[in-house]
Amino acid sequence: MKRTPVHPINPYIRNGFVTDFYLNLVRTGRFRRLCRILEHALHTQIRGSLPERLHIPHPFGILTGISTKIGEDVTLMHFCSLGPKDPWYQGEMKEQMHPILEEGVYVSMGAMVLGPVTIGAWSVIGANAVVTEDIPPFSTVFGHNRILRSTEGGPPPVKKYLDSRAKGIST
């Protein structure tokens, strides 16, 4: 079983054994009955594209849709939902009904990201927030689509990580 590496910004964000075991079962598509038992015990159902570095420190109550796209180093906390809006009231049916989370997004506990929205890279979705509109990169969101702040290039730890990664690629 392949373990998920530690989060690049915050070393305290890491997956437990059960989370990595469940994610490996979902990625491989094998042992469906065991996967369903784990989903029932954890009240979790994760579908869509799963990156290699998906961080789920508390794997309870997480729901994602089948067309959800998740980038690398995304963190999903417990009881968050990534789902569609009501399809009957959003006009014509679209192929992409679920959200797109770009690299490094942190979705806090109880947050809901609904509809075909794009959450920019390294954004933070606060606890119990409801997001139904696109969010720019390096933003902090709370409440209902309220952007608390949006910084150019991100906070200092993110800037340091992105700079070190860019230097490693160019050499």
C-alpha angles and dihedrals in degrees: 000000000000115000122216113245121242117275110273096227104032116034091195091068106087138138122251124229094262092051094050090045091051093046091051090051091051093046095049096040091220128128093027094176092055089046091053091049090053091047090052093048094046096037085229133132117179118184136158128054111342117201122214092246103050111146119209108163093172109031098192125123098353116153126185130173128240095251095044113128116207124189129214121288093019115155120210116189126201123295095014121140130207103188147133128278117243101295094210094061103042097072121239121021112260128202092231107055098153131067129272115223114197125208120313099005116160115208109192128213118298094006120143123207107190134187134002096323131141120225110205124237119285094006124148122222109202128226115292092000120152114214120191100151135063115276122209121234121277094022134139115217130192137165114005110342093319113148110210094189140344116200127194109244094000134262119321098267091051092046090051092050094046091047092050090048091050091050090050091052096047096050 
